[in-house]
């Protein structure tokens, strides 16, 4: 039986989602909990690889297990897991489901503020300059015209292509925060953080629209802006065509 785990986590204490020998990761923590409670080794496949310190308010993973789960299993595993990981639900899907490859889109949000926010430490990046949100939104619309994001990709990765289809890119003001939302069918490693840094250069007047176009069209990571720190980044939505994979009762 294939099961989906719907979860969220604060990534501050972890070296990302992906398992790494000798380092604390969300995947290892989750696999240890499942293995302990189910009394058999359990391998988990996540919907993506968030970097060290990055958070996820909406994350999916899948695993295979030979039996039906206890009706109280979500309660039990939440009690076992540390406070910075929460399981919303675990439900059965068809074997054709894959947490990573079945996703049709992902949405990230990056949070910045010029204010010192003591109750949001580790969950936003403090900046020390004013940003023109209207200029950044014009620049974000320009990005929607492109699909090759080589200039914003981490170097020396195993990507077969740097083509991404953007569905949304915009800045909003939420109280004392400026929030950048970006949605696409896929993302490159470090892409959101480098795009955010580049758009902030537009907002502070260091880069104009012609300069932004030149950066994208150079297809050179060294041309883009600084990569923003991890703590301001959240994976906030992963979308699937659940109708393809549902097995009743079904409530993702």
MARVEX-101696 format. One record per residue (C-alpha): chain; x negated, y, z negated; residue number from 1; residue in three letters. Coordinates in Angstrom, 1 decimal. Last residue first. Layout:
N
{c = A, px = X, py = Y, pz = Z, k = NUM, r = Ala}
...
// end
This chain:
252
{c = A, px = 6.1, py = 15.2, pz = -1.0, k = 252, r = Unk}
{c = A, px = 9.4, py = 13.5, pz = -2.0, k = 251, r = Unk}
{c = A, px = 9.9, py = 10.1, pz = -0.4, k = 250, r = Unk}
{c = A, px = 12.0, py = 7.2, pz = -1.6, k = 249, r = Unk}
{c = A, px = 11.7, py = 6.0, pz = 1.1, k = 248, r = Unk}
{c = A, px = 8.5, py = 5.5, pz = 3.2, k = 247, r = Unk}
{c = A, px = 7.4, py = 8.7, pz = 5.0, k = 246, r = Unk}
{c = A, px = 4.5, py = 8.8, pz = 7.5, k = 245, r = Unk}
{c = A, px = 5.6, py = 10.4, pz = 10.7, k = 244, r = Unk}
{c = A, px = 8.3, py = 12.5, pz = 9.0, k = 243, r = Unk}
{c = A, px = 5.6, py = 14.0, pz = 6.8, k = 242, r = Unk}
{c = A, px = 4.2, py = 16.1, pz = 9.7, k = 241, r = Unk}
{c = A, px = 1.4, py = 17.4, pz = 7.5, k = 240, r = Unk}
{c = A, px = 0.4, py = 20.8, pz = 6.1, k = 239, r = Unk}
{c = A, px = -2.5, py = 21.6, pz = 3.7, k = 238, r = Unk}
{c = A, px = -1.9, py = 24.8, pz = 1.7, k = 237, r = Unk}
{c = A, px = -3.8, py = 27.0, pz = -0.8, k = 236, r = Unk}
{c = A, px = -7.5, py = 26.1, pz = -0.5, k = 235, r = Unk}
{c = A, px = -8.9, py = 28.8, pz = -2.8, k = 234, r = Unk}
{c = A, px = -12.0, py = 31.0, pz = -2.4, k = 233, r = Unk}
{c = A, px = -13.1, py = 33.7, pz = -4.9, k = 232, r = Unk}
{c = A, px = -15.4, py = 31.4, pz = -6.8, k = 231, r = Unk}
{c = A, px = -17.5, py = 30.4, pz = -3.8, k = 230, r = Unk}
{c = A, px = -19.5, py = 33.7, pz = -3.3, k = 229, r = Unk}
{c = A, px = -19.0, py = 35.5, pz = 0.0, k = 228, r = Unk}
{c = A, px = -21.2, py = 34.6, pz = 3.0, k = 227, r = Unk}
{c = A, px = -22.9, py = 37.8, pz = 4.3, k = 226, r = Unk}
{c = A, px = -21.9, py = 39.2, pz = 7.6, k = 225, r = Unk}
{c = A, px = -22.3, py = 37.7, pz = 11.1, k = 224, r = Unk}
{c = A, px = -25.3, py = 38.0, pz = 13.5, k = 223, r = Unk}
{c = A, px = -27.4, py = 35.3, pz = 11.9, k = 222, r = Unk}
{c = A, px = -24.6, py = 32.7, pz = 12.6, k = 221, r = Unk}
{c = A, px = -25.0, py = 33.2, pz = 16.3, k = 220, r = Unk}
{c = A, px = -22.2, py = 32.7, pz = 18.8, k = 219, r = Unk}
{c = A, px = -23.0, py = 36.1, pz = 20.3, k = 218, r = Unk}
{c = A, px = -19.3, py = 36.5, pz = 21.2, k = 217, r = Unk}
{c = A, px = -18.1, py = 36.5, pz = 17.6, k = 216, r = Unk}
{c = A, px = -20.7, py = 39.1, pz = 16.6, k = 215, r = Unk}
{c = A, px = -20.2, py = 41.3, pz = 19.6, k = 214, r = Unk}
{c = A, px = -16.4, py = 41.3, pz = 19.0, k = 213, r = Unk}
{c = A, px = -17.1, py = 42.5, pz = 15.4, k = 212, r = Unk}
{c = A, px = -19.4, py = 45.2, pz = 16.6, k = 211, r = Unk}
{c = A, px = -16.7, py = 46.5, pz = 19.0, k = 210, r = Unk}
{c = A, px = -14.3, py = 46.5, pz = 16.1, k = 209, r = Unk}
{c = A, px = -16.5, py = 48.5, pz = 13.9, k = 208, r = Unk}
{c = A, px = -19.0, py = 47.4, pz = 11.2, k = 207, r = Unk}
{c = A, px = -20.4, py = 49.1, pz = 8.1, k = 206, r = Unk}
{c = A, px = -17.3, py = 51.1, pz = 7.4, k = 205, r = Unk}
{c = A, px = -16.4, py = 49.5, pz = 4.1, k = 204, r = Unk}
{c = A, px = -13.4, py = 47.6, pz = 5.5, k = 203, r = Unk}
{c = A, px = -15.4, py = 46.4, pz = 8.6, k = 202, r = Unk}
{c = A, px = -18.1, py = 45.0, pz = 6.3, k = 201, r = Unk}
{c = A, px = -15.3, py = 43.4, pz = 4.3, k = 200, r = Unk}
{c = A, px = -14.2, py = 41.7, pz = 7.6, k = 199, r = Unk}
{c = A, px = -17.7, py = 40.2, pz = 7.9, k = 198, r = Unk}
{c = A, px = -17.8, py = 38.9, pz = 4.3, k = 197, r = Unk}
{c = A, px = -14.4, py = 37.3, pz = 4.7, k = 196, r = Unk}
{c = A, px = -15.4, py = 35.6, pz = 8.0, k = 195, r = Unk}
{c = A, px = -18.5, py = 34.3, pz = 6.2, k = 194, r = Unk}
{c = A, px = -16.5, py = 32.9, pz = 3.3, k = 193, r = Unk}
{c = A, px = -13.9, py = 31.4, pz = 5.6, k = 192, r = Unk}
{c = A, px = -16.4, py = 29.7, pz = 7.9, k = 191, r = Unk}
{c = A, px = -18.7, py = 28.1, pz = 5.2, k = 190, r = Unk}
{c = A, px = -18.2, py = 24.7, pz = 6.8, k = 189, r = Unk}
{c = A, px = -16.0, py = 24.9, pz = 9.9, k = 188, r = Unk}
{c = A, px = -12.2, py = 25.1, pz = 9.6, k = 187, r = Unk}
{c = A, px = -9.4, py = 23.2, pz = 11.2, k = 186, r = Unk}
{c = A, px = -5.8, py = 23.7, pz = 12.5, k = 185, r = Unk}
{c = A, px = -6.0, py = 27.3, pz = 11.2, k = 184, r = Unk}
{c = A, px = -4.7, py = 29.6, pz = 8.5, k = 183, r = Unk}
{c = A, px = -6.4, py = 32.6, pz = 7.0, k = 182, r = Unk}
{c = A, px = -5.2, py = 34.7, pz = 4.0, k = 181, r = Unk}
{c = A, px = -7.4, py = 37.5, pz = 2.6, k = 180, r = Unk}
{c = A, px = -6.3, py = 38.8, pz = -0.7, k = 179, r = Unk}
{c = A, px = -7.2, py = 42.2, pz = -2.1, k = 178, r = Unk}
{c = A, px = -6.6, py = 42.1, pz = -5.9, k = 177, r = Unk}
{c = A, px = -5.6, py = 44.8, pz = -8.4, k = 176, r = Unk}
{c = A, px = -1.9, py = 44.2, pz = -7.8, k = 175, r = Unk}
{c = A, px = -1.6, py = 42.0, pz = -4.8, k = 174, r = Unk}
{c = A, px = -2.8, py = 43.8, pz = -1.7, k = 173, r = Unk}
{c = A, px = -2.6, py = 41.8, pz = 1.5, k = 172, r = Unk}
{c = A, px = -5.2, py = 41.0, pz = 4.2, k = 171, r = Unk}
{c = A, px = -4.4, py = 38.9, pz = 7.3, k = 170, r = Unk}
{c = A, px = -5.3, py = 36.0, pz = 9.5, k = 169, r = Unk}
{c = A, px = -2.8, py = 33.5, pz = 10.8, k = 168, r = Unk}
{c = A, px = -2.6, py = 30.6, pz = 13.3, k = 167, r = Unk}
{c = A, px = -6.3, py = 30.3, pz = 14.2, k = 166, r = Unk}
{c = A, px = -7.2, py = 27.5, pz = 16.6, k = 165, r = Unk}
{c = A, px = -10.7, py = 26.3, pz = 15.8, k = 164, r = Unk}
{c = A, px = -13.5, py = 25.4, pz = 18.3, k = 163, r = Unk}
{c = A, px = -16.9, py = 24.9, pz = 16.7, k = 162, r = Unk}
{c = A, px = -17.3, py = 21.4, pz = 18.1, k = 161, r = Unk}
{c = A, px = -19.0, py = 18.1, pz = 17.3, k = 160, r = Unk}
{c = A, px = -19.8, py = 19.4, pz = 13.8, k = 159, r = Unk}
{c = A, px = -22.7, py = 17.5, pz = 12.1, k = 158, r = Unk}
{c = A, px = -24.1, py = 20.5, pz = 10.3, k = 157, r = Unk}
{c = A, px = -27.3, py = 22.3, pz = 11.0, k = 156, r = Unk}
{c = A, px = -26.1, py = 25.9, pz = 10.5, k = 155, r = Unk}
{c = A, px = -23.0, py = 26.9, pz = 8.5, k = 154, r = Unk}
{c = A, px = -20.4, py = 28.3, pz = 10.9, k = 153, r = Unk}
{c = A, px = -19.3, py = 31.9, pz = 11.2, k = 152, r = Unk}
{c = A, px = -21.1, py = 32.8, pz = 14.5, k = 151, r = Unk}
{c = A, px = -20.0, py = 29.4, pz = 15.9, k = 150, r = Unk}
{c = A, px = -16.3, py = 30.5, pz = 15.6, k = 149, r = Unk}
{c = A, px = -15.1, py = 29.6, pz = 19.1, k = 148, r = Unk}
{c = A, px = -11.4, py = 30.1, pz = 19.2, k = 147, r = Unk}
{c = A, px = -11.0, py = 33.9, pz = 19.8, k = 146, r = Unk}
{c = A, px = -8.1, py = 36.3, pz = 20.1, k = 145, r = Unk}
{c = A, px = -7.0, py = 35.7, pz = 16.5, k = 144, r = Unk}
{c = A, px = -10.3, py = 37.3, pz = 15.4, k = 143, r = Unk}
{c = A, px = -9.1, py = 40.6, pz = 16.8, k = 142, r = Unk}
{c = A, px = -6.0, py = 40.4, pz = 14.5, k = 141, r = Unk}
{c = A, px = -8.4, py = 40.1, pz = 11.5, k = 140, r = Unk}
{c = A, px = -10.2, py = 43.3, pz = 12.7, k = 139, r = Unk}
{c = A, px = -6.9, py = 45.3, pz = 12.7, k = 138, r = Unk}
{c = A, px = -6.2, py = 43.8, pz = 9.3, k = 137, r = Unk}
{c = A, px = -9.6, py = 44.9, pz = 8.0, k = 136, r = Unk}
{c = A, px = -9.0, py = 48.4, pz = 9.3, k = 135, r = Unk}
{c = A, px = -5.7, py = 48.6, pz = 7.4, k = 134, r = Unk}
{c = A, px = -7.3, py = 47.2, pz = 4.3, k = 133, r = Unk}
{c = A, px = -9.9, py = 50.0, pz = 4.2, k = 132, r = Unk}
{c = A, px = -12.2, py = 48.7, pz = 1.4, k = 131, r = Unk}
{c = A, px = -13.6, py = 50.6, pz = -1.6, k = 130, r = Unk}
{c = A, px = -17.0, py = 49.5, pz = -2.8, k = 129, r = Unk}
{c = A, px = -18.3, py = 47.5, pz = -5.8, k = 128, r = Unk}
{c = A, px = -16.9, py = 44.1, pz = -5.1, k = 127, r = Unk}
{c = A, px = -15.8, py = 41.6, pz = -7.8, k = 126, r = Unk}
{c = A, px = -15.2, py = 38.1, pz = -6.4, k = 125, r = Unk}
{c = A, px = -12.2, py = 36.1, pz = -7.7, k = 124, r = Unk}
{c = A, px = -11.3, py = 33.0, pz = -9.6, k = 123, r = Unk}
{c = A, px = -14.4, py = 32.5, pz = -11.8, k = 122, r = Unk}
{c = A, px = -13.2, py = 35.2, pz = -14.2, k = 121, r = Unk}
{c = A, px = -9.5, py = 36.0, pz = -13.7, k = 120, r = Unk}
{c = A, px = -8.7, py = 36.8, pz = -17.4, k = 119, r = Unk}
{c = A, px = -11.6, py = 39.3, pz = -17.7, k = 118, r = Unk}
{c = A, px = -10.6, py = 41.3, pz = -14.5, k = 117, r = Unk}
{c = A, px = -13.3, py = 44.0, pz = -13.8, k = 116, r = Unk}
{c = A, px = -11.8, py = 45.9, pz = -11.0, k = 115, r = Unk}
{c = A, px = -13.1, py = 46.4, pz = -7.4, k = 114, r = Unk}
{c = A, px = -11.2, py = 43.2, pz = -6.5, k = 113, r = Unk}
{c = A, px = -11.6, py = 40.2, pz = -4.2, k = 112, r = Unk}
{c = A, px = -9.6, py = 37.1, pz = -3.6, k = 111, r = Unk}
{c = A, px = -10.0, py = 34.7, pz = -0.7, k = 110, r = Unk}
{c = A, px = -7.1, py = 32.5, pz = 0.6, k = 109, r = Unk}
{c = A, px = -7.3, py = 29.4, pz = 2.6, k = 108, r = Unk}
{c = A, px = -4.6, py = 27.7, pz = 4.7, k = 107, r = Unk}
{c = A, px = -4.9, py = 24.3, pz = 6.4, k = 106, r = Unk}
{c = A, px = -3.1, py = 22.9, pz = 9.4, k = 105, r = Unk}
{c = A, px = -2.0, py = 19.7, pz = 11.1, k = 104, r = Unk}
{c = A, px = -3.4, py = 17.3, pz = 8.5, k = 103, r = Unk}
{c = A, px = -3.4, py = 13.7, pz = 9.7, k = 102, r = Unk}
{c = A, px = -7.2, py = 13.5, pz = 10.0, k = 101, r = Unk}
{c = A, px = -8.1, py = 14.4, pz = 6.4, k = 100, r = Unk}
{c = A, px = -5.5, py = 12.7, pz = 4.2, k = 99, r = Unk}
{c = A, px = -5.0, py = 9.8, pz = 6.7, k = 98, r = Unk}
{c = A, px = -1.6, py = 8.4, pz = 7.2, k = 97, r = Unk}
{c = A, px = -1.2, py = 5.3, pz = 9.5, k = 96, r = Unk}
{c = A, px = -0.9, py = 3.0, pz = 6.6, k = 95, r = Unk}
{c = A, px = 2.6, py = 4.4, pz = 5.9, k = 94, r = Unk}
{c = A, px = 3.2, py = 6.6, pz = 2.8, k = 93, r = Unk}
{c = A, px = 3.6, py = 5.9, pz = -1.0, k = 92, r = Unk}
{c = A, px = 3.8, py = 8.7, pz = -3.5, k = 91, r = Unk}
{c = A, px = 1.7, py = 10.3, pz = -6.2, k = 90, r = Unk}
{c = A, px = 2.7, py = 13.7, pz = -7.6, k = 89, r = Unk}
{c = A, px = 1.6, py = 17.0, pz = -9.1, k = 88, r = Unk}
{c = A, px = -1.8, py = 15.7, pz = -10.4, k = 87, r = Unk}
{c = A, px = -3.7, py = 18.4, pz = -12.2, k = 86, r = Unk}
{c = A, px = -7.5, py = 18.9, pz = -12.5, k = 85, r = Unk}
{c = A, px = -9.1, py = 21.6, pz = -14.7, k = 84, r = Unk}
{c = A, px = -7.7, py = 20.1, pz = -17.9, k = 83, r = Unk}
{c = A, px = -9.7, py = 16.9, pz = -17.6, k = 82, r = Unk}
{c = A, px = -8.0, py = 13.7, pz = -16.3, k = 81, r = Unk}
{c = A, px = -6.7, py = 11.0, pz = -18.7, k = 80, r = Unk}
{c = A, px = -3.5, py = 12.8, pz = -19.7, k = 79, r = Unk}
{c = A, px = -2.8, py = 13.6, pz = -16.0, k = 78, r = Unk}
{c = A, px = -3.4, py = 10.0, pz = -15.1, k = 77, r = Unk}
{c = A, px = -0.8, py = 8.8, pz = -17.6, k = 76, r = Unk}
{c = A, px = 1.9, py = 11.3, pz = -16.6, k = 75, r = Unk}
{c = A, px = 1.4, py = 10.5, pz = -12.9, k = 74, r = Unk}
{c = A, px = 1.6, py = 6.8, pz = -13.7, k = 73, r = Unk}
{c = A, px = 4.9, py = 6.9, pz = -15.5, k = 72, r = Unk}
{c = A, px = 6.8, py = 5.0, pz = -12.8, k = 71, r = Unk}
{c = A, px = 4.0, py = 2.4, pz = -12.8, k = 70, r = Unk}
{c = A, px = 2.5, py = 2.0, pz = -9.4, k = 69, r = Unk}
{c = A, px = 3.5, py = -0.6, pz = -6.9, k = 68, r = Unk}
{c = A, px = 0.8, py = -3.1, pz = -6.1, k = 67, r = Unk}
{c = A, px = -2.2, py = -3.7, pz = -3.7, k = 66, r = Unk}
{c = A, px = -3.8, py = -0.2, pz = -3.9, k = 65, r = Unk}
{c = A, px = -5.0, py = 2.0, pz = -1.1, k = 64, r = Unk}
{c = A, px = -6.1, py = 5.6, pz = -1.6, k = 63, r = Unk}
{c = A, px = -5.1, py = 9.0, pz = -0.2, k = 62, r = Unk}
{c = A, px = -6.0, py = 12.6, pz = -1.0, k = 61, r = Unk}
{c = A, px = -4.1, py = 15.9, pz = -0.8, k = 60, r = Unk}
{c = A, px = -4.9, py = 19.4, pz = -2.1, k = 59, r = Unk}
{c = A, px = -2.8, py = 22.5, pz = -2.8, k = 58, r = Unk}
{c = A, px = -4.1, py = 24.9, pz = -5.5, k = 57, r = Unk}
{c = A, px = -7.7, py = 24.2, pz = -4.5, k = 56, r = Unk}
{c = A, px = -10.8, py = 25.9, pz = -5.9, k = 55, r = Unk}
{c = A, px = -14.3, py = 26.5, pz = -4.6, k = 54, r = Unk}
{c = A, px = -17.2, py = 26.3, pz = -7.1, k = 53, r = Unk}
{c = A, px = -19.3, py = 23.9, pz = -5.1, k = 52, r = Unk}
{c = A, px = -17.8, py = 23.5, pz = -1.6, k = 51, r = Unk}
{c = A, px = -14.4, py = 22.1, pz = -0.6, k = 50, r = Unk}
{c = A, px = -14.7, py = 19.0, pz = 1.6, k = 49, r = Unk}
{c = A, px = -11.3, py = 18.2, pz = 3.1, k = 48, r = Unk}
{c = A, px = -8.1, py = 16.2, pz = 3.0, k = 47, r = Unk}
{c = A, px = -9.6, py = 13.8, pz = 0.5, k = 46, r = Unk}
{c = A, px = -10.2, py = 10.0, pz = 0.7, k = 45, r = Unk}
{c = A, px = -10.2, py = 8.1, pz = -2.6, k = 44, r = Unk}
{c = A, px = -11.9, py = 4.8, pz = -3.4, k = 43, r = Unk}
{c = A, px = -10.5, py = 2.7, pz = -6.2, k = 42, r = Unk}
{c = A, px = -12.4, py = 0.0, pz = -8.1, k = 41, r = Unk}
{c = A, px = -9.9, py = -2.1, pz = -10.1, k = 40, r = Unk}
{c = A, px = -8.4, py = -1.7, pz = -13.6, k = 39, r = Unk}
{c = A, px = -5.7, py = 0.6, pz = -12.4, k = 38, r = Unk}
{c = A, px = -6.2, py = 3.1, pz = -15.2, k = 37, r = Unk}
{c = A, px = -10.0, py = 3.0, pz = -15.2, k = 36, r = Unk}
{c = A, px = -10.4, py = 2.9, pz = -11.4, k = 35, r = Unk}
{c = A, px = -7.9, py = 5.7, pz = -11.0, k = 34, r = Unk}
{c = A, px = -9.6, py = 7.9, pz = -13.6, k = 33, r = Unk}
{c = A, px = -13.1, py = 7.2, pz = -12.2, k = 32, r = Unk}
{c = A, px = -11.9, py = 7.9, pz = -8.7, k = 31, r = Unk}
{c = A, px = -10.5, py = 11.3, pz = -9.8, k = 30, r = Unk}
{c = A, px = -13.7, py = 12.4, pz = -11.5, k = 29, r = Unk}
{c = A, px = -15.8, py = 11.2, pz = -8.5, k = 28, r = Unk}
{c = A, px = -13.7, py = 13.1, pz = -6.0, k = 27, r = Unk}
{c = A, px = -13.6, py = 16.2, pz = -8.1, k = 26, r = Unk}
{c = A, px = -17.4, py = 16.3, pz = -8.3, k = 25, r = Unk}
{c = A, px = -20.0, py = 16.3, pz = -11.1, k = 24, r = Unk}
{c = A, px = -23.5, py = 15.6, pz = -9.7, k = 23, r = Unk}
{c = A, px = -25.7, py = 12.5, pz = -10.1, k = 22, r = Unk}
{c = A, px = -25.0, py = 11.2, pz = -6.6, k = 21, r = Unk}
{c = A, px = -22.6, py = 13.4, pz = -4.7, k = 20, r = Unk}
{c = A, px = -18.9, py = 12.7, pz = -4.1, k = 19, r = Unk}
{c = A, px = -17.2, py = 15.4, pz = -2.1, k = 18, r = Unk}
{c = A, px = -14.8, py = 17.8, pz = -3.8, k = 17, r = Unk}
{c = A, px = -17.3, py = 20.5, pz = -4.7, k = 16, r = Unk}
{c = A, px = -20.2, py = 20.6, pz = -7.2, k = 15, r = Unk}
{c = A, px = -17.7, py = 20.9, pz = -10.0, k = 14, r = Unk}
{c = A, px = -17.2, py = 23.0, pz = -13.1, k = 13, r = Unk}
{c = A, px = -15.7, py = 26.0, pz = -11.4, k = 12, r = Unk}
{c = A, px = -13.6, py = 24.0, pz = -8.9, k = 11, r = Unk}
{c = A, px = -10.2, py = 24.6, pz = -10.6, k = 10, r = Unk}
{c = A, px = -8.1, py = 21.8, pz = -9.3, k = 9, r = Unk}
{c = A, px = -4.8, py = 21.0, pz = -7.6, k = 8, r = Unk}
{c = A, px = -3.2, py = 17.7, pz = -6.7, k = 7, r = Unk}
{c = A, px = -0.9, py = 15.7, pz = -4.4, k = 6, r = Unk}
{c = A, px = -2.1, py = 12.1, pz = -4.3, k = 5, r = Unk}
{c = A, px = -1.0, py = 10.0, pz = -1.4, k = 4, r = Unk}
{c = A, px = -0.6, py = 6.2, pz = -1.7, k = 3, r = Unk}
{c = A, px = -1.3, py = 3.5, pz = 0.8, k = 2, r = Unk}
{c = A, px = 0.0, py = 0.0, pz = 0.0, k = 1, r = Unk}
// end
